[in-house]
Amino acid sequence: MNKNIIFDFDGTVINSLPLAIRTLHEAGHKYNIESLKNVHVEKLRDMSIPEIFKELKIPFWTLPFLVTWARRRMHSQIHNIPLVEGITDAFRELKKNDNRLFMLTSNSEKNVRISFEDNKIIHLFDDIIGGVGTFSKKRAMKKLLKKYNLKKEDCIYITDEIRDVIATNDINMANIAVAWGYNSEKALMGVNPNHLVHSPSELVKIIKELE
């Protein structure tokens, strides 16, 4: 049976982790937050978002400024952020097999569309849903299912973050975690994904086996 394949964006589809780390460093200097000036990437990759906030000791009052500034930084650089190597071929292969592709992300719909138009892959996606709240993925997944009258047993969510694995596990939707993004393989395996892959070609192979 063909699948409805729902992708996360940052870390899963685009290699935005280097920009995210640079943005944290710059924010540390901009807002004089010492904990952000020397961020250890691999340590953060093992953590959930709440753990990261705690580790970095980010003052609560700075969060609105940080989020707004980081979003502007992302938008200004979106043309320069490369797609994950091999992911375009994976999209084309999955689409060729009559799977439906969706995007569900905390990043803005505008940024996704710019990136996909730059890389000439926007036509491969049935819908792009952006601006999902950091802790609202589960609700957004349910809305997507309702909007397209999809059965969750026919859907697979592809992500690099432990919060998304937890959200899909909570609603009994299949998931595939990718080891090349924001959270480490160790962190991802700690929340019991259905599958974990190390390359886009392996991702395609697993999905074909599930069809």
RAQUI-V870017 format. One record per pair of residues at least 6 apart in sequence whose ideal C-beta (glycine too) atoms are under 7 Angstrom apart, sorted by the first residue. I is the first residue (numbers start at 1). J is the second residue. D is the distance in whole Angstrom. If there is no record, write none. Layout:
# RAQUI-V870017
I & J & D
I & J & D
This chain:
# RAQUI-V870017
1 & 154 & 7
1 & 211 & 6
2 & 97 & 7
2 & 98 & 5
2 & 99 & 5
2 & 211 & 6
3 & 99 & 5
3 & 154 & 6
3 & 155 & 7
3 & 156 & 5
3 & 207 & 6
3 & 210 & 7
3 & 211 & 6
4 & 100 & 5
4 & 102 & 7
4 & 150 & 5
4 & 154 & 6
4 & 155 & 5
5 & 94 & 6
5 & 99 & 5
5 & 100 & 7
5 & 101 & 5
5 & 156 & 5
5 & 158 & 6
5 & 207 & 7
6 & 102 & 5
6 & 104 & 5
6 & 144 & 7
6 & 155 & 6
6 & 156 & 7
6 & 157 & 5
6 & 158 & 7
7 & 13 & 6
7 & 101 & 7
7 & 102 & 7
7 & 103 & 5
7 & 158 & 5
8 & 104 & 7
8 & 105 & 6
8 & 158 & 7
8 & 159 & 4
8 & 160 & 6
8 & 161 & 7
8 & 164 & 6
9 & 103 & 6
9 & 105 & 4
9 & 107 & 5
9 & 112 & 6
10 & 16 & 5
10 & 105 & 7
10 & 107 & 6
10 & 182 & 7
11 & 17 & 6
11 & 160 & 4
11 & 161 & 7
11 & 181 & 3
11 & 182 & 4
12 & 158 & 6
12 & 159 & 6
12 & 160 & 5
12 & 178 & 6
12 & 181 & 5
13 & 83 & 6
13 & 84 & 6
13 & 87 & 6
14 & 81 & 5
14 & 82 & 7
14 & 83 & 6
14 & 84 & 7
14 & 115 & 6
15 & 81 & 7
15 & 82 & 5
15 & 84 & 6
16 & 81 & 5
17 & 181 & 7
17 & 182 & 6
19 & 74 & 7
19 & 77 & 6
19 & 81 & 6
21 & 39 & 6
21 & 41 & 6
23 & 70 & 5
23 & 73 & 5
24 & 36 & 5
24 & 39 & 5
25 & 36 & 7
25 & 37 & 6
25 & 39 & 6
27 & 33 & 7
27 & 36 & 5
27 & 66 & 6
27 & 69 & 7
28 & 34 & 7
28 & 36 & 3
28 & 37 & 4
29 & 37 & 6
31 & 62 & 5
31 & 65 & 7
33 & 58 & 7
33 & 59 & 7
33 & 62 & 7
35 & 56 & 5
35 & 57 & 5
36 & 56 & 6
44 & 52 & 6
45 & 182 & 7
45 & 183 & 6
45 & 184 & 4
45 & 187 & 7
46 & 184 & 5
46 & 186 & 6
46 & 187 & 5
47 & 55 & 6
47 & 187 & 7
48 & 162 & 6
48 & 163 & 7
49 & 134 & 6
49 & 163 & 6
58 & 66 & 7
74 & 107 & 7
74 & 111 & 6
75 & 111 & 6
78 & 111 & 5
78 & 114 & 5
78 & 115 & 6
79 & 114 & 7
79 & 118 & 6
81 & 115 & 7
83 & 119 & 6
84 & 180 & 6
84 & 200 & 7
86 & 199 & 6
86 & 200 & 4
86 & 201 & 6
87 & 200 & 5
88 & 119 & 6
88 & 121 & 6
89 & 200 & 7
90 & 200 & 4
90 & 201 & 7
90 & 203 & 6
90 & 204 & 5
91 & 101 & 6
91 & 121 & 6
91 & 124 & 5
92 & 124 & 7
93 & 204 & 5
94 & 101 & 6
94 & 204 & 6
94 & 207 & 6
95 & 101 & 6
95 & 124 & 5
97 & 211 & 7
100 & 126 & 5
101 & 124 & 6
101 & 125 & 5
101 & 126 & 6
102 & 125 & 7
102 & 126 & 6
102 & 127 & 5
102 & 144 & 7
103 & 112 & 6
103 & 125 & 6
103 & 128 & 4
103 & 129 & 6
104 & 129 & 5
104 & 132 & 6
104 & 140 & 6
104 & 141 & 7
104 & 144 & 6
105 & 112 & 6
105 & 130 & 5
105 & 132 & 6
106 & 132 & 5
106 & 134 & 6
107 & 130 & 6
108 & 130 & 5
108 & 131 & 6
109 & 128 & 5
109 & 129 & 7
109 & 130 & 3
109 & 131 & 6
112 & 128 & 5
112 & 130 & 6
113 & 122 & 6
113 & 128 & 6
116 & 122 & 4
116 & 125 & 7
129 & 140 & 7
129 & 144 & 6
132 & 140 & 4
137 & 163 & 6
137 & 164 & 6
137 & 167 & 4
138 & 167 & 4
138 & 170 & 6
138 & 171 & 6
141 & 157 & 7
141 & 167 & 6
141 & 168 & 7
141 & 171 & 6
141 & 173 & 7
142 & 171 & 7
145 & 152 & 6
152 & 171 & 6
152 & 172 & 6
152 & 173 & 5
155 & 173 & 5
155 & 174 & 7
156 & 174 & 5
156 & 175 & 7
156 & 176 & 6
156 & 207 & 7
156 & 210 & 7
157 & 164 & 6
157 & 168 & 5
157 & 173 & 6
157 & 175 & 5
158 & 176 & 5
158 & 178 & 7
158 & 203 & 7
159 & 165 & 6
159 & 175 & 7
159 & 177 & 6
160 & 177 & 7
160 & 178 & 5
160 & 180 & 7
160 & 181 & 2
160 & 182 & 5
160 & 183 & 6
161 & 182 & 6
161 & 183 & 5
162 & 183 & 5
162 & 187 & 5
162 & 188 & 6
162 & 191 & 5
165 & 175 & 5
165 & 177 & 6
165 & 188 & 6
165 & 191 & 5
165 & 193 & 5
166 & 191 & 5
168 & 175 & 4
169 & 192 & 7
174 & 194 & 5
175 & 193 & 5
175 & 194 & 5
176 & 193 & 7
176 & 194 & 7
176 & 195 & 5
176 & 197 & 6
176 & 203 & 6
176 & 206 & 6
177 & 188 & 4
177 & 193 & 4
177 & 196 & 5
178 & 197 & 6
178 & 203 & 7
179 & 185 & 4
179 & 188 & 7
179 & 196 & 6
179 & 197 & 7
179 & 198 & 5
185 & 196 & 7
188 & 196 & 6
189 & 196 & 6
195 & 206 & 5
197 & 203 & 5
197 & 206 & 6
